[in-house]
Structure formats: C-alpha cells, structure tokens
Amino acid sequence: MNAIIVPGVTDLNKGDQALVWESWRLAKDTGLYNEVYILDAGDNAEERELLCRQSEEHGFKLLDNILKHPRRGQHKSDEHIKESKLELLKQIRNAGIDFKNTRYLIKICNDLDKVKKSFDDKTYQTVKQFHDAKTIFVKGGGFIHAYGEKTAPYLMWYFLFYVRLAKALGKKVVFLPNSYGPFIGLTVKQQVRTVFNQLDLVYARENVSAKSLGQLLEKNIPVEMDLGFFLEKGSQDEALKILQKYNFSAEDKIVGVTIRPWRFPGLSNPEALYKKYIDSVAELTKHLLAKGYKVALCNQSLGPNSHEDDRNAIKDLLNKVQDPNMIWINENLSCDVLKAVYSNFYFFVGTRFHSIIFSLTSLVPSIAIGYGGNKALGIMGDFNLDDYVVQIQDVQPDLLVKMFDKAISEYDEIKLKLEQSMSLVTDSRNRLIKDIQSLY
C-alpha cells in the first residue's frame, strides 16, 4: 500500500522542503504505507537538480511531476518585483496548452492504455503510480489563494490538478494543514468548492483560514498545526560549525533576519511598497547594531525564481546598511540544519513564514512580517503573540523598532509562552496520525 505527496518538492525553499519532508514522515508514522513517494519539481535538468538534490540525498523516492509551471524554467533574474508583459504572454500561452492537455488526461486517466497512447512515458508512469497508490496527501502549506489576478482561473486549476486526478481515480485525498483564502477571481470559488467537497480529510493551519474556507464550503474545518512545527532540529555540531565559519561566537547576542522579494499582488504601487519594506528593515538593523546585537541575515529560500530568492532582497538591504556586525550566512542549508542554526539565536525577525516557525519552535522570541494571505497573522495569533506581527504592506521603520523594544522588555514572558505551547505541537501531530488511520 503506497501513498504520494503532491505538489512537487522545492528544496530551495526551506519552508516547503520542511513541509514535504514532514508530510512524508507523518504518512510513514501512520504505519499504513510501505512506500511514500514525493513528486519532483523543476522544468529542466538544471532546475530539477536544484529543487530535488537535497531530498534525494536524504533518501526520499521521487516521481516525475507531469504538470510544468507555465514559466517552463525560464526565470529572468532581474524581475524579482515586476514581470514583463512578454514573459506573461508566453506563460499564458503555455497555460492554455497545459489546461487542454491536463483536462483530457483527467478524462481518460482510468484507461492506462489510452494514457500510454496519448501522453509521453513520464506522464504514463506517474499516472500508473497514482493508480497503485492508496492515499494522495497534499502537503501542508499555503497555496490555495487568489487575489483576483487575471491568471487566477488557471492558477487554481494548476494547484488542484493532482487532487482532481486522484479523485478521478477514486483515491482518498488528505489535505494537510494549509492556509486558505482570499478566493478572489473568476471561477476561483467554484473550483475550490468543487474539489474540496470531494476530499476525505481537510485541515487548516490557523483559525483565520479555517473560517475563510469554512464559510466557502459551509462546513467546519478543523485546525491543526503547520507541519513545519514538527520538524526536528538537525545536527547542532553542524550548526555551530556554520556559525564559527561566519565568526559568530557563543557570547554574541545574535538577531536572525529573513527578508524576501515581494510583488504586493493586488496593490497598485509595488515598487514603492517594496522600497518602504526594505528601508524599514534597514532602520531596524541599524537600531539592533547600535544596541550591540549582531545581525545574521539568512537564506530561507533560494528560488526557484528570482521572486522566491531571498538573496535578491538581502543584496537590496546590504546596499543600504554595511556593518562588520551584520553578517550574511550565505549558504544553501537543508531545513533541519537551518533550524539548528536558528536555535542559537537570541531573537528573530522573519518575513519568511517558516523561518518564524523554525525559530518559535526553537523557543527563540520573534517578530513576524506577514505576506501572502492569512498565515503569519493566524499563527502568531494562535500563539498569543498578536503584538508581534505586521503585514508587509504596513511595515514602517519606527513600528519595527517599537515592536522589537517591546519584545525585549517582555522577553522572558514570550519565552515562557513558547515553552508552554510546545506540548500542543505533539498533541496536534498525534491527532493527525489518528485521523488518517481512521480512514482505513
């Protein structure tokens, strides 16, 4: 009895990597499956190597992903805030062809001979594995949202394709804890309703999303922890080696920082908002340096495209602030080792959502800068840390400084709150395992 985890793994984004690895471990710990496969990612050989190598080295078994991204691996390195019209047109054309093909594939997927005749061998082999699988797990995360973009109808099709395929084959589908909403755009609500009403188990990872999806489906959505909370720390020896390599010592009070490029979807002035965001973080780092802290800039995500590559935002920040005590840990670490590094920090300021989860579960007090839907607001709220989260479009220099000073004044209370919350993590994981087991 096998299971498959969809959509594909992305080793460059350490939050996503943690979600896929933890989805795999959760499925394995149910004791139900002999083999759990993970879908690979990458639209060409070079991209696949970047997105899958760490997972393969970790011993996971990968299946070929059959629905390419409309970008087809063509990423323009200078477009991390805005994308050109020509790129968009190419993507729209690819999306149109993909939609036609995948819709036909779902129609014929029960007939493997037809699939073999109509599609390439890679597609045939993956569909065959779907035939043989018992359960399809949708990894934890947050990709079921749309802001009314013109591309929203296809975006939803793209994200829900493997679920549609699984359901067409009569498989059980478990949607692991995700963030949901907003659902703005042509056909978006209708697609979400159609697909989600067929699922066997669905979880939200915070209350804001449970409410958002619950209203759309007119049912209660249970809330369980984001799977990133379950990630176990990697080697402390390896983490200390990395910190030594960058001249950090045990005496240093280190403040970890993650920042990211962001396009502010749905808002009319992305460039100005992005500048304000980087300026605000720059002011905060100056404040930290003046107070004698060391600042560690960390790569939480390195791609696959320039918009998902934190190094672009870090370079933008370093253009504004240079200081020997502000150090960029410029490494491509696996998620578990990265978490071990964060556990040595005194404080954390994270834009990347999972960098916040890695630090909170390492009992490091943190400030979250939220983006892309409800996730940061929801999770900080669930930890009773509402005072320490701000949405990326609302960031102001003085606001971050005030938040940090307040957090330091309440440092011990925050640490205690985090310690008390950790038993919730174990309980949540055990409930998920029991629910999955009860499907069979």
C-alpha positions as CSV (number, residue, x, y, z in Angstrom):
1,M,0.0,0.0,0.0
2,N,1.6,3.3,-1.2
3,A,1.0,7.0,-0.8
4,I,2.0,10.0,-2.9
5,I,2.7,13.6,-1.7
6,V,1.7,16.4,-4.0
7,P,2.6,19.1,-5.4
8,G,6.3,18.8,-6.0
9,V,9.2,19.3,-3.6
10,T,11.2,22.5,-3.7
11,D,14.5,22.1,-1.9
12,L,15.5,25.7,-2.5
13,N,12.6,26.9,-0.3
14,K,13.4,25.5,3.2
15,G,9.9,26.0,4.5
16,D,8.5,24.0,1.6
17,Q,11.2,21.4,2.0
18,A,10.2,21.0,5.7
19,L,6.5,20.7,4.8
20,V,7.2,17.9,2.2
21,W,9.7,16.0,4.5
22,E,7.3,16.3,7.4
23,S,4.3,15.2,5.2
24,W,6.4,12.1,4.3
25,R,7.3,11.4,8.0
26,L,3.6,11.8,9.1
27,A,2.4,9.4,6.4
28,K,5.1,6.9,7.4
29,D,4.3,7.2,11.1
30,T,0.7,6.1,10.4
31,G,2.1,2.7,9.7
32,L,-0.3,2.3,6.8
33,Y,2.1,2.6,3.8
34,N,5.0,0.5,2.6
35,E,6.3,3.3,0.3
36,V,5.6,7.1,0.3
37,Y,6.6,8.9,-2.9
38,I,7.2,12.6,-3.4
39,L,6.6,14.4,-6.7
40,D,9.7,16.0,-8.1
41,A,9.9,19.6,-9.4
42,G,11.8,21.5,-12.0
43,D,11.1,22.1,-15.6
44,N,14.6,21.3,-16.9
45,A,17.5,19.1,-15.7
46,E,19.3,22.1,-14.1
47,E,16.3,23.2,-12.2
48,R,15.4,19.6,-11.1
49,E,18.9,19.3,-9.6
50,L,18.5,22.5,-7.6
51,L,15.0,21.6,-6.4
52,C,15.4,17.9,-5.6
53,R,19.0,17.1,-4.8
54,Q,18.8,17.5,-1.0
55,S,15.7,15.4,-0.9
56,E,17.3,12.6,-2.9
57,E,20.4,12.7,-0.8
58,H,18.0,12.3,2.2
59,G,16.8,9.1,0.7
60,F,13.3,10.1,-0.5
61,K,11.8,8.3,-3.5
62,L,10.7,10.8,-6.2
63,L,8.1,10.6,-9.0
64,D,8.1,12.7,-12.2
65,N,5.9,15.8,-12.0
66,I,3.7,15.9,-15.1
67,L,2.4,19.5,-15.0
68,K,5.1,22.0,-15.7
69,H,5.0,25.6,-14.5
70,P,3.9,28.0,-17.3
71,R,7.3,29.6,-17.0
72,R,9.0,26.4,-18.2
73,G,12.1,27.1,-16.2
74,Q,12.7,30.4,-17.9
75,H,13.4,32.8,-15.0
76,K,14.5,36.3,-15.6
77,S,17.0,37.2,-12.8
78,D,16.2,40.9,-12.9
79,E,12.4,40.6,-12.5
80,H,12.0,39.9,-8.7
81,I,9.5,42.7,-8.2
82,K,7.7,43.1,-11.5
83,E,7.4,40.8,-14.5
84,S,7.5,41.9,-18.1
85,K,4.4,41.7,-20.5
86,L,6.2,39.4,-22.9
87,E,7.0,36.9,-20.1
88,L,3.4,37.0,-19.1
89,L,2.1,36.3,-22.6
90,K,4.4,33.3,-23.0
91,Q,3.1,31.9,-19.7
92,I,-0.5,32.5,-20.7
93,R,0.1,30.5,-24.0
94,N,1.8,27.6,-22.1
95,A,-1.0,27.6,-19.5
96,G,-3.7,27.3,-22.2
97,I,-2.0,24.3,-23.8
98,D,-1.4,22.7,-20.3
99,F,-5.1,23.2,-19.4
100,K,-6.3,21.5,-22.5
101,N,-3.9,18.5,-22.0
102,T,-4.5,18.0,-18.3
103,R,-8.2,18.2,-18.7
104,Y,-8.0,15.5,-21.3
105,L,-5.7,13.4,-19.1
106,I,-8.2,13.5,-16.2
107,K,-11.0,12.4,-18.6
108,I,-9.0,9.3,-19.7
109,C,-6.9,8.6,-16.6
110,N,-8.8,5.4,-15.7
111,D,-7.7,3.8,-19.0
112,L,-4.0,3.3,-18.8
113,D,-3.7,2.1,-22.4
114,K,-5.3,5.4,-23.6
115,V,-2.9,7.4,-21.4
116,K,0.0,5.4,-22.8
117,K,-1.1,6.2,-26.4
118,S,-1.9,9.9,-25.8
119,F,0.9,11.0,-23.5
120,D,4.7,10.6,-23.0
121,D,6.2,7.8,-20.9
122,K,6.9,10.1,-18.0
123,T,3.2,11.0,-17.7
124,Y,2.2,7.4,-18.1
125,Q,4.5,6.2,-15.4
126,T,3.3,8.8,-12.9
127,V,-0.4,8.1,-13.6
128,K,0.3,4.4,-13.2
129,Q,1.7,5.2,-9.7
130,F,-1.4,7.1,-8.9
131,H,-3.4,4.0,-9.9
132,D,-1.3,1.9,-7.5
133,A,-1.5,4.4,-4.6
134,K,-4.0,4.2,-1.7
135,T,-3.8,7.8,-0.5
136,I,-2.8,11.1,-2.0
137,F,-1.5,13.7,0.5
138,V,-1.5,17.4,-0.3
139,K,1.5,18.7,1.6
140,G,1.0,21.4,4.2
141,G,1.5,25.0,3.2
142,G,-0.5,27.8,1.7
143,F,-1.1,28.0,-2.0
144,I,-4.9,28.0,-2.2
145,H,-5.5,31.7,-2.5
146,A,-6.1,34.2,-5.3
147,Y,-6.2,38.0,-5.3
148,G,-8.2,38.5,-8.5
149,E,-5.2,38.3,-10.8
150,K,-6.2,37.7,-14.5
151,T,-4.3,34.4,-14.2
152,A,-6.4,33.2,-11.1
153,P,-8.6,30.7,-13.0
154,Y,-5.6,28.8,-14.3
155,L,-3.7,29.2,-11.1
156,M,-6.4,27.3,-9.2
157,W,-6.5,24.6,-11.9
158,Y,-2.7,24.3,-11.7
159,F,-2.7,23.9,-7.9
160,L,-5.6,21.5,-7.7
161,F,-4.8,19.3,-10.8
162,Y,-3.3,16.4,-8.8
163,V,-6.3,16.4,-6.4
164,R,-8.6,16.2,-9.4
165,L,-6.6,13.4,-10.9
166,A,-6.6,11.5,-7.6
167,K,-10.4,11.9,-7.2
168,A,-11.0,10.8,-10.8
169,L,-9.1,7.6,-9.9
170,G,-11.2,7.2,-6.8
171,K,-8.3,7.7,-4.3
172,K,-8.6,9.0,-0.8
173,V,-7.2,12.6,-0.5
174,V,-5.9,14.2,2.7
175,F,-5.3,18.0,2.5
176,L,-2.8,18.5,5.3
177,P,-2.9,21.8,7.3
178,N,-2.9,24.7,4.9
179,S,-3.8,28.4,4.8
180,Y,-6.7,29.3,2.6
181,G,-8.0,32.5,1.1
182,P,-8.7,35.0,-0.1
183,F,-10.6,33.5,-3.0
184,I,-10.9,36.4,-5.4
185,G,-11.1,35.9,-9.2
186,L,-13.1,34.3,-12.0
187,T,-14.1,30.6,-11.2
188,V,-11.9,30.5,-8.1
189,K,-14.6,29.9,-5.5
190,Q,-16.4,27.5,-7.8
191,Q,-13.2,25.4,-8.4
192,V,-12.3,25.3,-4.7
193,R,-15.9,24.3,-3.8
194,T,-16.0,21.5,-6.4
195,V,-12.7,20.0,-5.4
196,F,-12.8,20.4,-1.7
197,N,-16.3,18.9,-1.3
198,Q,-14.8,15.6,-2.6
199,L,-11.9,15.4,-0.1
200,D,-11.6,12.9,2.7
201,L,-9.8,15.0,5.3
202,V,-9.1,18.7,5.2
203,Y,-7.2,20.8,7.8
204,A,-6.4,24.5,8.2
205,R,-3.2,25.5,9.9
206,E,-4.7,28.5,11.7
207,N,-8.1,29.9,12.6
208,V,-8.3,32.7,10.1
209,S,-8.0,30.2,7.3
210,A,-10.4,27.7,8.9
211,K,-13.1,30.4,8.9
212,S,-12.3,31.6,5.4
213,L,-12.6,28.1,3.9
214,G,-15.4,27.1,6.3
215,Q,-17.6,29.9,5.1
216,L,-17.0,29.0,1.4
217,L,-17.8,25.3,2.0
218,E,-20.4,25.8,4.7
219,K,-18.8,23.3,7.0
220,N,-16.4,23.3,9.9
221,I,-12.7,23.0,9.1
222,P,-10.5,21.6,11.9
223,V,-7.4,23.5,12.7
224,E,-4.1,21.6,13.3
225,M,-0.5,22.9,13.4
226,D,1.5,23.8,10.4
227,L,3.7,20.7,9.6
228,G,6.8,23.0,9.9
229,F,6.2,22.9,13.7
230,F,7.0,19.1,13.7
231,L,10.4,19.5,12.0
232,E,13.2,18.1,14.3
233,K,16.4,20.1,14.6
234,G,19.4,18.9,12.6
235,S,22.9,18.5,13.9
236,Q,23.9,21.1,16.5
237,D,27.6,20.4,15.7
238,E,27.0,21.3,12.0
239,A,25.1,24.5,13.1
240,L,28.0,25.6,15.3
241,K,30.5,25.0,12.6
242,I,28.5,27.2,10.3
243,L,28.3,30.0,12.9
244,Q,32.0,29.7,13.5
245,K,32.7,29.9,9.8
246,Y,30.9,33.3,9.9
247,N,32.8,34.5,13.0
248,F,29.9,34.2,15.4
249,S,30.9,33.2,19.0
250,A,28.9,31.8,21.9
251,E,28.9,35.2,23.6
252,D,27.2,37.0,20.8
253,K,23.6,38.0,21.1
254,I,22.5,37.2,17.5
255,V,19.3,38.5,15.9
256,G,18.4,36.4,12.9
257,V,16.7,38.1,10.0
258,T,14.9,36.8,6.9
259,I,13.6,39.0,4.1
260,R,12.2,38.3,0.7
261,P,11.3,39.9,-2.6
262,W,7.6,40.6,-2.8
263,R,5.4,41.9,-5.6
264,F,2.5,43.1,-3.4
265,P,-0.2,41.4,-5.6
266,G,-3.4,43.4,-5.9
267,L,-1.8,46.6,-4.8
268,S,-1.1,49.4,-7.3
269,N,2.4,50.6,-6.2
270,P,4.6,47.5,-5.6
271,E,7.9,49.2,-6.2
272,A,7.2,52.0,-3.6
273,L,5.9,49.4,-1.1
274,Y,8.9,47.2,-1.6
275,K,11.3,50.1,-1.0
276,K,9.4,51.0,2.2
277,Y,9.7,47.5,3.4
278,I,13.5,47.2,2.8
279,D,14.0,50.7,4.3
280,S,12.1,49.7,7.4
281,V,14.2,46.5,7.9
282,A,17.3,48.7,7.3
283,E,16.3,51.1,10.1
284,L,15.7,48.1,12.4
285,T,19.1,46.6,11.7
286,K,20.8,50.0,12.5
287,H,18.9,50.0,15.8
288,L,20.0,46.5,16.6
289,L,23.6,47.2,15.7
290,A,23.6,50.4,17.8
291,K,22.3,48.3,20.8
292,G,25.2,45.9,20.5
293,Y,23.5,42.9,18.8
294,K,25.0,41.0,15.9
295,V,22.7,40.6,12.9
296,A,22.6,37.3,10.9
297,L,20.9,37.5,7.5
298,C,19.7,34.1,6.5
299,N,18.7,32.4,3.2
300,Q,15.3,30.8,3.9
301,S,14.5,30.4,0.2
302,L,16.9,30.5,-2.7
303,G,14.5,30.1,-5.6
304,P,13.5,28.6,-8.0
305,N,12.7,32.0,-9.5
306,S,14.1,35.4,-8.6
307,H,10.9,36.4,-6.8
308,E,11.4,33.4,-4.4
309,D,15.2,34.0,-4.0
310,D,15.8,35.8,-0.7
311,R,19.4,36.7,-1.8
312,N,17.9,39.4,-4.1
313,A,16.3,41.1,-1.1
314,I,19.4,40.6,1.1
315,K,21.5,42.4,-1.6
316,D,19.0,45.2,-1.6
317,L,19.3,45.5,2.2
318,L,23.1,45.4,2.1
319,N,23.1,48.3,-0.4
320,K,21.6,50.4,2.5
321,V,23.5,49.1,5.5
322,Q,27.0,47.8,5.8
323,D,28.5,46.9,9.1
324,P,31.0,44.3,10.3
325,N,28.4,43.0,12.8
326,M,25.8,42.5,10.1
327,I,26.7,39.2,8.6
328,W,25.1,37.3,5.7
329,I,25.1,33.5,6.3
330,N,25.1,32.8,2.6
331,E,24.5,29.1,2.5
332,N,22.2,26.5,0.9
333,L,21.4,24.5,4.1
334,S,18.8,21.8,4.4
335,C,15.7,22.8,6.5
336,D,16.7,20.7,9.6
337,V,20.3,22.2,9.8
338,L,18.9,25.7,9.2
339,K,16.5,25.2,12.2
340,A,19.5,24.1,14.3
341,V,21.3,27.4,13.3
342,Y,18.3,29.5,14.3
343,S,18.1,27.8,17.7
344,N,21.4,29.5,18.6
345,F,19.9,33.0,18.0
346,Y,18.8,35.3,20.8
347,F,15.9,36.8,18.8
348,F,14.4,36.5,15.3
349,V,12.8,38.9,12.8
350,G,11.3,36.9,10.0
351,T,9.4,37.7,6.8
352,R,9.7,34.1,5.6
353,F,6.9,32.4,7.4
354,H,8.7,29.1,8.1
355,S,11.8,30.9,9.4
356,I,9.4,32.2,12.1
357,I,8.1,28.6,12.8
358,F,11.7,27.3,13.0
359,S,12.6,30.0,15.4
360,L,9.5,29.8,17.6
361,T,9.8,26.0,18.0
362,S,13.4,26.6,19.0
363,L,12.0,28.9,21.7
364,V,13.5,32.0,20.1
365,P,11.2,35.1,20.6
366,S,10.3,36.5,17.2
367,I,8.6,39.3,15.2
368,A,6.8,38.2,12.0
369,I,6.3,40.3,8.9
370,G,3.3,38.7,7.2
371,Y,2.7,38.4,3.4
372,G,0.5,36.3,1.0
373,G,-2.7,35.7,2.8
374,N,-3.5,34.9,6.4
375,K,-0.7,32.7,7.5
376,A,1.5,34.9,9.7
377,L,-1.4,36.7,11.4
378,G,-3.2,33.4,12.1
379,I,-0.2,31.6,13.6
380,M,1.1,34.4,15.7
381,G,-2.5,34.8,17.0
382,D,-2.7,31.1,17.9
383,F,0.5,31.6,20.0
384,N,-1.0,34.7,21.7
385,L,1.7,36.8,20.0
386,D,-0.6,39.2,18.1
387,D,1.5,42.2,19.2
388,Y,4.5,40.9,17.2
389,V,3.1,40.6,13.7
390,V,2.7,43.2,11.0
391,Q,1.7,42.8,7.4
392,I,4.4,43.6,4.8
393,Q,2.5,46.5,3.2
394,D,2.0,48.1,6.6
395,V,5.6,48.0,7.8
396,Q,7.1,51.3,9.0
397,P,10.7,51.8,10.3
398,D,9.6,53.1,13.7
399,L,7.0,50.3,14.0
400,L,9.6,47.5,13.8
401,V,11.9,49.3,16.2
402,K,9.0,49.7,18.7
403,M,7.9,46.1,18.3
404,F,11.5,44.9,18.9
405,D,12.0,47.0,22.1
406,K,8.6,45.8,23.4
407,A,9.5,42.2,22.8
408,I,12.9,42.6,24.6
409,S,11.1,44.1,27.6
410,E,8.8,41.1,27.6
411,Y,11.4,38.6,26.6
412,D,11.0,36.1,29.5
413,E,7.2,36.1,29.2
414,I,7.4,35.4,25.5
415,K,9.9,32.5,26.0
416,L,7.6,31.1,28.7
417,K,4.6,31.3,26.3
418,L,6.6,29.4,23.7
419,E,7.6,26.7,26.1
420,Q,4.0,26.2,27.2
421,S,2.9,25.9,23.6
422,M,5.2,23.1,22.7
423,S,3.0,20.3,24.1
424,L,0.3,21.5,21.7
425,V,2.7,20.5,18.8
426,T,2.9,16.9,19.9
427,D,-0.8,16.6,20.5
428,S,-1.6,18.0,17.1
429,R,0.7,15.6,15.3
430,N,-0.9,12.6,17.2
431,R,-4.4,13.7,16.2
432,L,-3.4,13.9,12.5
433,I,-2.0,10.4,12.6
434,K,-5.1,9.0,14.3
435,D,-7.5,10.7,11.8
436,I,-5.5,9.3,8.8
437,Q,-5.5,5.8,10.4
438,S,-9.3,6.0,10.9
439,L,-9.8,6.4,7.1
440,Y,-8.9,2.6,6.8
